[in-house]
Each structure stands twice: as C-alpha cells, then as structure tokens.
C-alpha cells in the first residue's frame, strides 16, 4: 500500500470554518484555547485540573466496564496508569453504528491513537491514553441501523426505542450471518453481549485493543452523580442557551453557519425505552411526549436519587466528557469541530479547560482494481477530487484526436458580426439590431455544432468515459467522500491487515487527505 497526501482545501469537500480552523485563521482564535499542534499540549497539561478523587471514580467505572474482556498489555497498562497524575487522555466520540458504520469511525479512533503515540515521543515523562467515548445515550436509531458494503445497504430492523446503548442486539447475529464472508468478531460480539453498548465495546476492543484504546460508556450513575451540579444549574438557572447563542451569533457575523442550536434546558430525561427532552412549563418541569411532570422539589429529589436518568444533549455532552476525564484533546470531523467552536463560553462559565480541537484523519482508499483503473485512465490523485463535469470535459479534450472546441471560431464570429453591425449602422441605424440578432443566431448554431462534436467524440471514447464514471462512483458514492458512506469491511474482508496498514501510514498531526492505494 502506498500513500499520498493532499491539502484538505484542495479536495473541495470541506466547509470554510473547518479549513480556516486548520489554517489557524486569526478570526477564529476567540472561539478556542490552543491550536492543534504538539507544542500546545504542554500548556494544556498545565491547565488541566483533575483530582485524585475523579481519577479514582473513573478507574472504578472502567474496571467494572472491562470485566469479562481479555485485556492485552497496552490496555491493562493504560487502565492502571489513569490513576496517575501524569496520565492524560485524548478522546474521540461516535455513535454506536452497527458493524462500525462508515469508515470515518475507524479513522477517528486511528487518529486519536496516532496522536497519543507521537505525544509520548515529545513528552516522555507523561502518558497519553486514547479513549473512544461511546455515544450510548443517543436515541437516533435511523443514523446507526445501517451500513454500506460493496455498494449494498444493509439494515437492522428493530422497533426498540430510547437510548440505543441499552438496546438488545436481537437480529444482529443474523445480519452478521448474511455478510459475504464470516467475520467472527461481529458475530461473537452481537451474540454474546446483552446490549448494543456492550457489543460495540467488545468488537472495538478486539479491533484496537493492541494499541491500548480505552472505551468508555458514560451512561453510568456514578459518573452522572459527579456531574449533578451542572445538571442542577441547567435545570434551574438555564445559562447555557444564552452563552451558546452569543458565540453562535459572533460566528455567524464572520460568515459561518451554526451547527448546534441550544434549548432552554439542554437535557433529556432517560429510562429504558425513553429519552425525551425536559422543558420548564411555569413552576413545573415536564418530559415531552409523556405524562411525567415534576415540581422543583421533586425534580431535585429525582436528580439526587437517579442522576443516571438525566442525559446531556449535544450542547452539554462535551462538558460532561471533560468533567469526567483527564482529557487534553478531542478528535472530530468538520461538523464536530464547528459545533465545539460554539461551546467555549460554557466551559469558561464552569471553569473547565477547553480541550484542544484535533481534526480527525481523512482517507481515500483505492482497492487494486480501482488503482489499476486510475493508472489506465492516466489520472493523477489530485484529479480524482476535481469537479466531475470539468474533469470529464478536460479528459475528453486530452483523449480526442480532433479539436472539438470552437472557442477560436466563436471569437472570430463575434468579431465578424461586430464589424458587420458597424457597417450596417453606417448605412441605416435601424439595421444594427437586426444584424445583432442574426449574430446571436449564428452563435447558437456554432454552440450546437460544438455540442454535436463533443457528443460524437464522447461516443468514440464511450468505454473510457464509462470506466471513469464507474471509478468516480466507487470512490465518491453519490458524490460524497468514500469515508462517509462505505464500511471498513470493504477492505478488511480482502485484507485482514487493513488496520495495521492504516496505522502505519497515518500521522496524528498531519491534517491532510491521505490517499492509500493497493498495488499488484
């Protein structure tokens, strides 16, 4: 496998706020603390406050969550080291997509691991632990119940509701049996685990455990209890909405679009089968779409006795993460980085250090057949990311044995009619409009001739054009980046060492598009 890199802005697939952040545009600086560079971590470590009690609680929860799993030495060491004040985490988070979902789930974790490895070289007296935060409390089933393999969408049909991490895995072992080839790690995880969260931990641990990845499910009563002061303030004082709206307005003044829109109360009420918004209605608090209502006293009693029933939404989840982890950085894609930039005022209010926002890795993988076709068509890696219409037109000109552009003829025609129009006007000014109209007709005729020439040339190169379209469709399904659509099994089934090769070529602080190609 060989690797090439392209600047992200050259690909045409990333929003301005993301590329501006990577390029450290000064106008974005007020919306974060430190830039995503290795040298920033020294200051970030100095500013991170995380008590021995917090470490003990985190260690206790993780030890319990890892019961029953075989721990490779890197995982065992990382779990143990979290009790030390010299150990910090770097975190990425993602939903519990079945069978890992889109490829970028894999790339987010790989980026986090690689950055930890590189930071250990720069700061040898510290330990950096990669963490995958499972979004087990999310309730959007439609976003996680499918994956795309070899061009076919495969879906999990279930009527379960509420936080997906608590779902039964019923039906998933059967879906695993329908894969083109047996993948024991998924079959085993979905068959043996009682919940989707437990199954996800099991297979992600098997995939990344040898690199020391720690997997955390924050849907835990003890962790929620430690965050109860923030829950209480959100329920009673409701400052978050105004803080985020203010930051969002400032970003919008700079020309950027908001990614998250805060509520008056940025919390859900959660039980098995239920995750609904909490709203205040007069002197009471209600759980939407249910008959549940609380007075202030009964709400505070519920929070004290059952903190696990309160679930932060996208506005407060990042703060919860930084509250319960000795964390230095968060790894995310364009949308995630954009919404984190709206949230810094909440961190400032609660005096929690804002993490370094690390862009995740971006990868395009060319299987052997696709790499062979790219070379046969004479395409450079850069050309793969060009606008498809412009690319086709330019390649057609390059392949053509005849000149199919009538640009020069069009210019000559325009000059001819301009001169004719002047001559006619000298005889009779009323003829100027008539000559101009005839010139427009002649240009239209020339345009139609050029289209016919192009169409005839396309037919002569129909095979090459079909091969080009097929290649682009495979690499950019529906015009999207491959990593946002295809599942990693597209490569893992043919290459069980795919993750090892990926880890070999990625770099934690190299924010570019990696193009990895299989060759014969």
C-alpha positions as a Python dict, from the first residue, in 0.01 Angstrom:
ca = {
    (1, 'X'): (0, 0, 0),
    (2, 'X'): (137, 341, -95),
    (3, 'X'): (30, 678, 44),
    (4, 'X'): (-6, 1028, -94),
    (5, 'X'): (-138, 1345, 72),
    (6, 'X'): (-342, 1639, -49),
    (7, 'X'): (-431, 1965, 132),
    (8, 'X'): (-790, 1938, 254),
    (9, 'X'): (-891, 2266, 91),
    (10, 'X'): (-780, 2124, -245),
    (11, 'X'): (-1039, 1845, -228),
    (12, 'X'): (-1345, 2072, -234),
    (13, 'X'): (-1524, 1865, 32),
    (14, 'X'): (-1475, 2074, 348),
    (15, 'X'): (-1656, 2385, 480),
    (16, 'X'): (-1467, 2714, 527),
    (17, 'X'): (-1491, 2711, 907),
    (18, 'X'): (-1302, 2380, 916),
    (19, 'X'): (-1025, 2473, 673),
    (20, 'X'): (-996, 2816, 838),
    (21, 'X'): (-950, 2646, 1174),
    (22, 'X'): (-679, 2414, 1040),
    (23, 'X'): (-500, 2711, 882),
    (24, 'X'): (-531, 2900, 1211),
    (25, 'X'): (-724, 3196, 1075),
    (26, 'X'): (-694, 3467, 1347),
    (27, 'X'): (-1066, 3549, 1339),
    (28, 'X'): (-1148, 3207, 1490),
    (29, 'X'): (-899, 3230, 1777),
    (30, 'X'): (-1153, 3370, 2032),
    (31, 'X'): (-1358, 3051, 1996),
    (32, 'X'): (-1096, 2803, 2125),
    (33, 'X'): (-800, 2798, 2358),
    (34, 'X'): (-495, 2638, 2196),
    (35, 'X'): (-419, 2534, 1835),
    (36, 'X'): (-385, 2167, 1734),
    (37, 'X'): (-7, 2144, 1749),
    (38, 'X'): (215, 1917, 1963),
    (39, 'X'): (370, 2212, 2146),
    (40, 'X'): (24, 2325, 2265),
    (41, 'X'): (-6, 2018, 2485),
    (42, 'X'): (248, 2141, 2737),
    (43, 'X'): (28, 2436, 2828),
    (44, 'X'): (-286, 2223, 2808),
    (45, 'X'): (-146, 1975, 3061),
    (46, 'X'): (-50, 2256, 3296),
    (47, 'X'): (-403, 2395, 3285),
    (48, 'X'): (-588, 2066, 3329),
    (49, 'X'): (-728, 2017, 3678),
    (50, 'X'): (-835, 1663, 3763),
    (51, 'X'): (-841, 1547, 4124),
    (52, 'X'): (-733, 1215, 4270),
    (53, 'X'): (-1098, 1151, 4358),
    (54, 'X'): (-1203, 1200, 3999),
    (55, 'X'): (-932, 960, 3884),
    (56, 'X'): (-1040, 703, 4136),
    (57, 'X'): (-1402, 726, 4020),
    (58, 'X'): (-1303, 693, 3653),
    (59, 'X'): (-1079, 395, 3732),
    (60, 'X'): (-1355, 226, 3929),
    (61, 'X'): (-1609, 266, 3647),
    (62, 'X'): (-1369, 145, 3378),
    (63, 'X'): (-1259, -157, 3579),
    (64, 'X'): (-1621, -260, 3608),
    (65, 'X'): (-1696, -197, 3239),
    (66, 'X'): (-1397, -407, 3131),
    (67, 'X'): (-1493, -712, 3339),
    (68, 'X'): (-1501, -1025, 3129),
    (69, 'X'): (-1282, -887, 2850),
    (70, 'X'): (-936, -1021, 2781),
    (71, 'X'): (-700, -728, 2834),
    (72, 'X'): (-393, -702, 2612),
    (73, 'X'): (-95, -548, 2790),
    (74, 'X'): (-136, -197, 2639),
    (75, 'X'): (-496, -177, 2764),
    (76, 'X'): (-408, -311, 3109),
    (77, 'X'): (-126, -58, 3139),
    (78, 'X'): (-343, 231, 3028),
    (79, 'X'): (-621, 139, 3271),
    (80, 'X'): (-370, 124, 3552),
    (81, 'X'): (-197, 448, 3454),
    (82, 'X'): (-519, 650, 3465),
    (83, 'X'): (-473, 663, 3841),
    (84, 'X'): (-154, 866, 3797),
    (85, 'X'): (-148, 1246, 3785),
    (86, 'X'): (96, 1223, 3493),
    (87, 'X'): (-155, 1044, 3271),
    (88, 'X'): (-392, 1225, 3037),
    (89, 'X'): (-648, 1118, 2780),
    (90, 'X'): (-711, 1213, 2420),
    (91, 'X'): (-1068, 1138, 2318),
    (92, 'X'): (-1291, 1083, 2020),
    (93, 'X'): (-1661, 1001, 2033),
    (94, 'X'): (-1906, 840, 1800),
    (95, 'X'): (-2246, 676, 1778),
    (96, 'X'): (-2291, 300, 1810),
    (97, 'X'): (-2323, 236, 1437),
    (98, 'X'): (-2372, -132, 1363),
    (99, 'X'): (-2066, -310, 1222),
    (100, 'X'): (-1870, 18, 1279),
    (101, 'X'): (-2081, 215, 1031),
    (102, 'X'): (-1894, 450, 794),
    (103, 'X'): (-1517, 435, 752),
    (104, 'X'): (-1454, 763, 929),
    (105, 'X'): (-1546, 596, 1260),
    (106, 'X'): (-1229, 390, 1215),
    (107, 'X'): (-1027, 696, 1112),
    (108, 'X'): (-1132, 893, 1421),
    (109, 'X'): (-1003, 624, 1654),
    (110, 'X'): (-686, 572, 1450),
    (111, 'X'): (-611, 945, 1462),
    (112, 'X'): (-650, 951, 1840),
    (113, 'X'): (-414, 656, 1884),
    (114, 'X'): (-153, 801, 1649),
    (115, 'X'): (-152, 1137, 1826),
    (116, 'X'): (-101, 964, 2162),
    (117, 'X'): (198, 775, 2020),
    (118, 'X'): (353, 1094, 1883),
    (119, 'X'): (296, 1289, 2205),
    (120, 'X'): (468, 1017, 2406),
    (121, 'X'): (778, 1081, 2196),
    (122, 'X'): (762, 1454, 2264),
    (123, 'X'): (669, 1427, 2634),
    (124, 'X'): (833, 1102, 2755),
    (125, 'X'): (762, 1174, 3123),
    (126, 'X'): (385, 1176, 3059),
    (127, 'X'): (140, 909, 2948),
    (128, 'X'): (-130, 968, 2688),
    (129, 'X'): (-425, 731, 2670),
    (130, 'X'): (-655, 714, 2365),
    (131, 'X'): (-1024, 699, 2457),
    (132, 'X'): (-1329, 612, 2249),
    (133, 'X'): (-1638, 771, 2406),
    (134, 'X'): (-1941, 561, 2314),
    (135, 'X'): (-2246, 776, 2239),
    (136, 'X'): (-2460, 514, 2410),
    (137, 'X'): (-2728, 760, 2518),
    (138, 'X'): (-2808, 874, 2166),
    (139, 'X'): (-3159, 781, 2055),
    (140, 'X'): (-3146, 834, 1679),
    (141, 'X'): (-3179, 477, 1554),
    (142, 'X'): (-3207, 583, 1189),
    (143, 'X'): (-2849, 710, 1197),
    (144, 'X'): (-2693, 387, 1322),
    (145, 'X'): (-2904, 97, 1195),
    (146, 'X'): (-2736, 52, 855),
    (147, 'X'): (-2403, 22, 677),
    (148, 'X'): (-2291, 5, 314),
    (149, 'X'): (-2087, -293, 198),
    (150, 'X'): (-1979, -349, -163),
    (151, 'X'): (-2237, -99, -282),
    (152, 'X'): (-2527, -261, -95),
    (153, 'X'): (-2702, -104, 202),
    (154, 'X'): (-2761, -349, 488),
    (155, 'X'): (-3004, -255, 765),
    (156, 'X'): (-3107, -370, 1111),
    (157, 'X'): (-3481, -365, 1165),
    (158, 'X'): (-3583, -320, 1527),
    (159, 'X'): (-3873, -148, 1700),
    (160, 'X'): (-3673, -63, 2014),
    (161, 'X'): (-3677, 297, 2138),
    (162, 'X'): (-3482, 513, 2379),
    (163, 'X'): (-3104, 521, 2435),
    (164, 'X'): (-2950, 289, 2177),
    (165, 'X'): (-2675, 168, 2408),
    (166, 'X'): (-2936, -17, 2611),
    (167, 'X'): (-3088, -190, 2308),
    (168, 'X'): (-3091, -566, 2282),
    (169, 'X'): (-2877, -699, 1996),
    (170, 'X'): (-3159, -922, 1875),
    (171, 'X'): (-3139, -958, 1497),
    (172, 'X'): (-2776, -850, 1466),
    (173, 'X'): (-2622, -1203, 1480),
    (174, 'X'): (-2848, -1296, 1188),
    (175, 'X'): (-2734, -986, 1000),
    (176, 'X'): (-2373, -1090, 1065),
    (177, 'X'): (-2451, -1427, 907),
    (178, 'X'): (-2558, -1250, 588),
    (179, 'X'): (-2215, -1096, 526),
    (180, 'X'): (-2034, -1219, 212),
    (181, 'X'): (-1773, -1376, 439),
    (182, 'X'): (-1781, -1472, 805),
    (183, 'X'): (-1642, -1205, 1039),
    (184, 'X'): (-1625, -1379, 1379),
    (185, 'X'): (-1556, -1064, 1579),
    (186, 'X'): (-1901, -921, 1491),
    (187, 'X'): (-2090, -1249, 1520),
    (188, 'X'): (-1935, -1314, 1861),
    (189, 'X'): (-1995, -961, 1991),
    (190, 'X'): (-2360, -940, 1885),
    (191, 'X'): (-2438, -1294, 2000),
    (192, 'X'): (-2272, -1278, 2342),
    (193, 'X'): (-2342, -920, 2454),
    (194, 'X'): (-2671, -827, 2617),
    (195, 'X'): (-2675, -468, 2489),
    (196, 'X'): (-2559, -277, 2186),
    (197, 'X'): (-2315, -80, 2403),
    (198, 'X'): (-2156, -399, 2538),
    (199, 'X'): (-2132, -548, 2188),
    (200, 'X'): (-1975, -232, 2048),
    (201, 'X'): (-1719, -227, 2327),
    (202, 'X'): (-1635, -589, 2260),
    (203, 'X'): (-1561, -559, 1888),
    (204, 'X'): (-1393, -216, 1909),
    (205, 'X'): (-1174, -358, 2186),
    (206, 'X'): (-1083, -652, 1963),
    (207, 'X'): (-1001, -423, 1672),
    (208, 'X'): (-799, -160, 1861),
    (209, 'X'): (-703, -313, 2194),
    (210, 'X'): (-347, -391, 2087),
    (211, 'X'): (-288, -17, 2056),
    (212, 'X'): (-417, 49, 2408),
    (213, 'X'): (-751, 206, 2323),
    (214, 'X'): (-978, 261, 2624),
    (215, 'X'): (-1355, 250, 2564),
    (216, 'X'): (-1584, 444, 2797),
    (217, 'X'): (-1961, 429, 2835),
    (218, 'X'): (-2061, 741, 3028),
    (219, 'X'): (-2414, 609, 3086),
    (220, 'X'): (-2324, 539, 3448),
    (221, 'X'): (-2496, 651, 3768),
    (222, 'X'): (-2168, 735, 3945),
    (223, 'X'): (-2037, 949, 3662),
    (224, 'X'): (-2371, 1127, 3632),
    (225, 'X'): (-2379, 1190, 4007),
    (226, 'X'): (-2043, 1367, 3986),
    (227, 'X'): (-2191, 1593, 3715),
    (228, 'X'): (-2506, 1665, 3914),
    (229, 'X'): (-2408, 2029, 3999),
    (230, 'X'): (-2412, 2110, 3626),
    (231, 'X'): (-2743, 1928, 3579),
    (232, 'X'): (-2888, 2127, 3867),
    (233, 'X'): (-2777, 2462, 3725),
    (234, 'X'): (-2905, 2371, 3380),
    (235, 'X'): (-3247, 2280, 3520),
    (236, 'X'): (-3287, 2579, 3747),
    (237, 'X'): (-3081, 2864, 3601),
    (238, 'X'): (-3054, 2776, 3231),
    (239, 'X'): (-2748, 2981, 3131),
    (240, 'X'): (-2626, 2756, 2850),
    (241, 'X'): (-2868, 2872, 2583),
    (242, 'X'): (-2769, 3239, 2604),
    (243, 'X'): (-2397, 3157, 2618),
    (244, 'X'): (-2405, 2939, 2308),
    (245, 'X'): (-2636, 3174, 2119),
    (246, 'X'): (-2394, 3460, 2180),
    (247, 'X'): (-2099, 3262, 2044),
    (248, 'X'): (-2309, 3141, 1752),
    (249, 'X'): (-2411, 3496, 1662),
    (250, 'X'): (-2047, 3606, 1658),
    (251, 'X'): (-1952, 3315, 1433),
    (252, 'X'): (-2242, 3395, 1201),
    (253, 'X'): (-2122, 3757, 1180),
    (254, 'X'): (-1795, 3614, 1048),
    (255, 'X'): (-1986, 3423, 780),
    (256, 'X'): (-2000, 3078, 941),
    (257, 'X'): (-2312, 2865, 985),
    (258, 'X'): (-2422, 2731, 1324),
    (259, 'X'): (-2413, 2354, 1376),
    (260, 'X'): (-2600, 2327, 1706),
    (261, 'X'): (-2899, 2518, 1836),
    (262, 'X'): (-2930, 2523, 2216),
    (263, 'X'): (-3252, 2474, 2408),
    (264, 'X'): (-3361, 2647, 2726),
    (265, 'X'): (-3282, 2317, 2900),
    (266, 'X'): (-3019, 2106, 2724),
    (267, 'X'): (-3107, 1780, 2895),
    (268, 'X'): (-3309, 1470, 2822),
    (269, 'X'): (-3490, 1252, 3072),
    (270, 'X'): (-3396, 892, 3013),
    (271, 'X'): (-3510, 544, 3106),
    (272, 'X'): (-3511, 216, 2915),
    (273, 'X'): (-3722, 282, 2607),
    (274, 'X'): (-3738, 655, 2677),
    (275, 'X'): (-3517, 957, 2605),
    (276, 'X'): (-3719, 1277, 2578),
    (277, 'X'): (-3648, 1646, 2629),
    (278, 'X'): (-3702, 1819, 2961),
    (279, 'X'): (-3884, 2153, 2943),
    (280, 'X'): (-3995, 2401, 3204),
    (281, 'X'): (-4361, 2498, 3199),
    (282, 'X'): (-4432, 2763, 3459),
    (283, 'X'): (-4348, 2624, 3802),
    (284, 'X'): (-4318, 2267, 3674),
    (285, 'X'): (-4080, 2066, 3460),
    (286, 'X'): (-4222, 1823, 3205),
    (287, 'X'): (-4084, 1536, 3000),
    (288, 'X'): (-4210, 1585, 2645),
    (289, 'X'): (-4436, 1322, 2491),
    (290, 'X'): (-4501, 1166, 2831),
    (291, 'X'): (-4719, 1239, 3131),
    (292, 'X'): (-4417, 1289, 3359),
    (293, 'X'): (-4411, 1621, 3547),
    (294, 'X'): (-4201, 1749, 3838),
    (295, 'X'): (-4216, 2030, 4085),
    (296, 'X'): (-3886, 2193, 4175),
    (297, 'X'): (-3856, 1984, 4491),
    (298, 'X'): (-3950, 1657, 4324),
    (299, 'X'): (-3712, 1732, 4035),
    (300, 'X'): (-3420, 1792, 4269),
    (301, 'X'): (-3510, 1472, 4457),
    (302, 'X'): (-3516, 1281, 4127),
    (303, 'X'): (-3174, 1421, 4037),
    (304, 'X'): (-3028, 1323, 4372),
    (305, 'X'): (-3170, 970, 4370),
    (306, 'X'): (-3147, 895, 3997),
    (307, 'X'): (-2880, 1108, 3826),
    (308, 'X'): (-2850, 836, 3561),
    (309, 'X'): (-3191, 940, 3429),
    (310, 'X'): (-3058, 1279, 3317),
    (311, 'X'): (-2883, 1284, 2982),
    (312, 'X'): (-2695, 1580, 2830),
    (313, 'X'): (-2769, 1679, 2473),
    (314, 'X'): (-2510, 1786, 2215),
    (315, 'X'): (-2456, 2118, 2396),
    (316, 'X'): (-2367, 1973, 2736),
    (317, 'X'): (-2221, 1634, 2640),
    (318, 'X'): (-1876, 1787, 2561),
    (319, 'X'): (-1867, 1949, 2905),
    (320, 'X'): (-1965, 1617, 3067),
    (321, 'X'): (-1678, 1449, 2881),
    (322, 'X'): (-1420, 1700, 3003),
    (323, 'X'): (-1566, 1682, 3355),
    (324, 'X'): (-1510, 1308, 3398),
    (325, 'X'): (-1186, 1260, 3201),
    (326, 'X'): (-831, 1395, 3245),
    (327, 'X'): (-868, 1497, 2883),
    (328, 'X'): (-650, 1722, 2670),
    (329, 'X'): (-795, 1700, 2319),
    (330, 'X'): (-1100, 1595, 2123),
    (331, 'X'): (-1078, 1445, 1772),
    (332, 'X'): (-1363, 1523, 1537),
    (333, 'X'): (-1467, 1589, 1181),
    (334, 'X'): (-1576, 1917, 1020),
    (335, 'X'): (-1923, 1928, 1177),
    (336, 'X'): (-1794, 1840, 1523),
    (337, 'X'): (-1514, 2096, 1520),
    (338, 'X'): (-1764, 2358, 1404),
    (339, 'X'): (-2007, 2297, 1690),
    (340, 'X'): (-1733, 2274, 1952),
    (341, 'X'): (-1635, 2629, 1849),
    (342, 'X'): (-1981, 2740, 1965),
    (343, 'X'): (-1934, 2594, 2313),
    (344, 'X'): (-1631, 2761, 2472),
    (345, 'X'): (-1839, 3006, 2684),
    (346, 'X'): (-1998, 2711, 2868),
    (347, 'X'): (-1654, 2578, 2959),
    (348, 'X'): (-1546, 2922, 3076),
    (349, 'X'): (-1852, 2952, 3298),
    (350, 'X'): (-1783, 2621, 3470),
    (351, 'X'): (-1405, 2681, 3481),
    (352, 'X'): (-1330, 2364, 3286),
    (353, 'X'): (-1038, 2381, 3046),
    (354, 'X'): (-1145, 2376, 2683),
    (355, 'X'): (-980, 2083, 2502),
    (356, 'X'): (-755, 2118, 2201),
    (357, 'X'): (-974, 2051, 1898),
    (358, 'X'): (-797, 1798, 1677),
    (359, 'X'): (-919, 1736, 1321),
    (360, 'X'): (-956, 1364, 1265),
    (361, 'X'): (-785, 1177, 982),
    (362, 'X'): (-929, 1184, 628),
    (363, 'X'): (-859, 893, 396),
    (364, 'X'): (-948, 773, 47),
    (365, 'X'): (-862, 407, -16),
    (366, 'X'): (-816, 268, -366),
    (367, 'X'): (-853, -108, -394),
    (368, 'X'): (-630, -282, -651),
    (369, 'X'): (-891, -271, -926),
    (370, 'X'): (-959, 100, -870),
    (371, 'X'): (-590, 187, -856),
    (372, 'X'): (-532, -6, -1177),
    (373, 'X'): (-817, 179, -1347),
    (374, 'X'): (-688, 516, -1225),
    (375, 'X'): (-349, 446, -1377),
    (376, 'X'): (-501, 313, -1700),
    (377, 'X'): (-704, 633, -1739),
    (378, 'X'): (-393, 841, -1673),
    (379, 'X'): (-548, 1019, -1374),
    (380, 'X'): (-340, 1180, -1104),
    (381, 'X'): (-454, 1158, -742),
    (382, 'X'): (-529, 1531, -749),
    (383, 'X'): (-759, 1487, -1049),
    (384, 'X'): (-979, 1243, -857),
    (385, 'X'): (-1104, 1534, -647),
    (386, 'X'): (-1179, 1770, -937),
    (387, 'X'): (-1534, 1870, -1026),
    (388, 'X'): (-1660, 1571, -1222),
    (389, 'X'): (-1809, 1770, -1510),
    (390, 'X'): (-1491, 1972, -1556),
    (391, 'X'): (-1278, 1659, -1527),
    (392, 'X'): (-1478, 1475, -1793),
    (393, 'X'): (-1462, 1771, -2030),
    (394, 'X'): (-1088, 1813, -1987),
    (395, 'X'): (-1013, 1442, -2024),
    (396, 'X'): (-1225, 1428, -2337),
    (397, 'X'): (-1015, 1708, -2487),
    (398, 'X'): (-697, 1523, -2392),
    (399, 'X'): (-817, 1193, -2537),
    (400, 'X'): (-954, 1344, -2857),
    (401, 'X'): (-756, 1322, -3178),
    (402, 'X'): (-954, 1617, -3313),
    (403, 'X'): (-1007, 1969, -3190),
    (404, 'X'): (-1363, 1979, -3058),
    (405, 'X'): (-1356, 2324, -2901),
    (406, 'X'): (-1483, 2606, -3125),
    (407, 'X'): (-1359, 2880, -2893),
    (408, 'X'): (-1146, 3046, -3163),
    (409, 'X'): (-1425, 3022, -3419),
    (410, 'X'): (-1667, 3178, -3171),
    (411, 'X'): (-1431, 3471, -3120),
    (412, 'X'): (-1389, 3516, -3497),
    (413, 'X'): (-1765, 3503, -3543),
    (414, 'X'): (-1816, 3768, -3276),
    (415, 'X'): (-1558, 3994, -3440),
    (416, 'X'): (-1718, 3939, -3781),
    (417, 'X'): (-2066, 4038, -3664),
    (418, 'X'): (-1934, 4336, -3465),
    (419, 'X'): (-1773, 4469, -3784),
    (420, 'X'): (-2088, 4387, -3985),
    (421, 'X'): (-2303, 4562, -3726),
    (422, 'X'): (-2093, 4878, -3754),
    (423, 'X'): (-2114, 4869, -4136),
    (424, 'X'): (-2493, 4821, -4126),
    (425, 'X'): (-2538, 5104, -3874),
    (426, 'X'): (-2344, 5336, -4100),
    (427, 'X'): (-2599, 5269, -4375),
    (428, 'X'): (-2909, 5256, -4153),
    (429, 'X'): (-2901, 5261, -3769),
    (430, 'X'): (-3218, 5054, -3757),
    (431, 'X'): (-3029, 4763, -3915),
    (432, 'X'): (-2795, 4735, -3611),
    (433, 'X'): (-3047, 4539, -3405),
    (434, 'X'): (-3128, 4308, -3697),
    (435, 'X'): (-2759, 4226, -3754),
    (436, 'X'): (-2708, 4172, -3379),
    (437, 'X'): (-2998, 3925, -3368),
    (438, 'X'): (-2858, 3737, -3667),
    (439, 'X'): (-2522, 3724, -3488),
    (440, 'X'): (-2687, 3571, -3182),
    (441, 'X'): (-2849, 3305, -3404),
    (442, 'X'): (-2513, 3229, -3564),
    (443, 'X'): (-2351, 3188, -3217),
    (444, 'X'): (-2629, 2949, -3116),
    (445, 'X'): (-2570, 2746, -3432),
    (446, 'X'): (-2199, 2734, -3356),
    (447, 'X'): (-2276, 2624, -2999),
    (448, 'X'): (-2497, 2342, -3128),
    (449, 'X'): (-2222, 2232, -3368),
    (450, 'X'): (-1975, 2221, -3077),
    (451, 'X'): (-2219, 2010, -2871),
    (452, 'X'): (-2256, 1768, -3163),
    (453, 'X'): (-1880, 1745, -3199),
    (454, 'X'): (-1844, 1680, -2826),
    (455, 'X'): (-2117, 1416, -2827),
    (456, 'X'): (-1959, 1241, -3126),
    (457, 'X'): (-1622, 1243, -2950),
    (458, 'X'): (-1781, 1109, -2631),
    (459, 'X'): (-1926, 820, -2829),
    (460, 'X'): (-1580, 745, -2971),
    (461, 'X'): (-1447, 734, -2613),
    (462, 'X'): (-1754, 578, -2454),
    (463, 'X'): (-1558, 295, -2291),
    (464, 'X'): (-1313, 533, -2123),
    (465, 'X'): (-1597, 757, -2007),
    (466, 'X'): (-1787, 464, -1858),
    (467, 'X'): (-1472, 349, -1680),
    (468, 'X'): (-1419, 699, -1545),
    (469, 'X'): (-1777, 727, -1420),
    (470, 'X'): (-1756, 382, -1261),
    (471, 'X'): (-1432, 472, -1083),
    (472, 'X'): (-1564, 802, -950),
    (473, 'X'): (-1888, 636, -836),
    (474, 'X'): (-1692, 379, -637),
    (475, 'X'): (-1459, 636, -480),
    (476, 'X'): (-1724, 904, -423),
    (477, 'X'): (-2061, 727, -377),
    (478, 'X'): (-2344, 968, -458),
    (479, 'X'): (-2084, 1243, -481),
    (480, 'X'): (-1979, 1201, -117),
    (481, 'X'): (-1642, 1113, 27),
    (482, 'X'): (-1593, 737, 45),
    (483, 'X'): (-1531, 754, 420),
    (484, 'X'): (-1877, 898, 486),
    (485, 'X'): (-2055, 616, 305),
    (486, 'X'): (-1862, 289, 286),
    (487, 'X'): (-1789, 44, 567),
    (488, 'X'): (-1437, -71, 654),
    (489, 'X'): (-1531, -431, 569),
    (490, 'X'): (-1500, -326, 204),
    (491, 'X'): (-1125, -353, 263),
    (492, 'X'): (-1092, -565, 578),
    (493, 'X'): (-1254, -870, 416),
    (494, 'X'): (-988, -873, 147),
    (495, 'X'): (-706, -750, 369),
    (496, 'X'): (-722, -855, 738),
    (497, 'X'): (-414, -634, 794),
    (498, 'X'): (-603, -325, 679),
    (499, 'X'): (-594, -158, 1021),
    (500, 'X'): (-222, -225, 1061),
    (501, 'X'): (-152, -67, 721),
    (502, 'X'): (-374, 227, 808),
    (503, 'X'): (-194, 288, 1137),
    (504, 'X'): (139, 268, 959),
    (505, 'X'): (54, 547, 716),
    (506, 'X'): (-141, 792, 934),
    (507, 'X'): (10, 1075, 1137),
    (508, 'X'): (-167, 1233, 1430),
    (509, 'X'): (-83, 1595, 1346),
    (510, 'X'): (-89, 1579, 965),
    (511, 'X'): (-422, 1734, 870),
    (512, 'X'): (-450, 1640, 505),
    (513, 'X'): (-636, 1397, 280),
    (514, 'X'): (-449, 1066, 271),
    (515, 'X'): (-489, 863, -47),
    (516, 'X'): (-393, 500, 18),
    (517, 'X'): (-359, 272, -284),
    (518, 'X'): (-328, -104, -311),
    (519, 'X'): (-94, -214, -588),
    (520, 'X'): (-25, -550, -754),
}
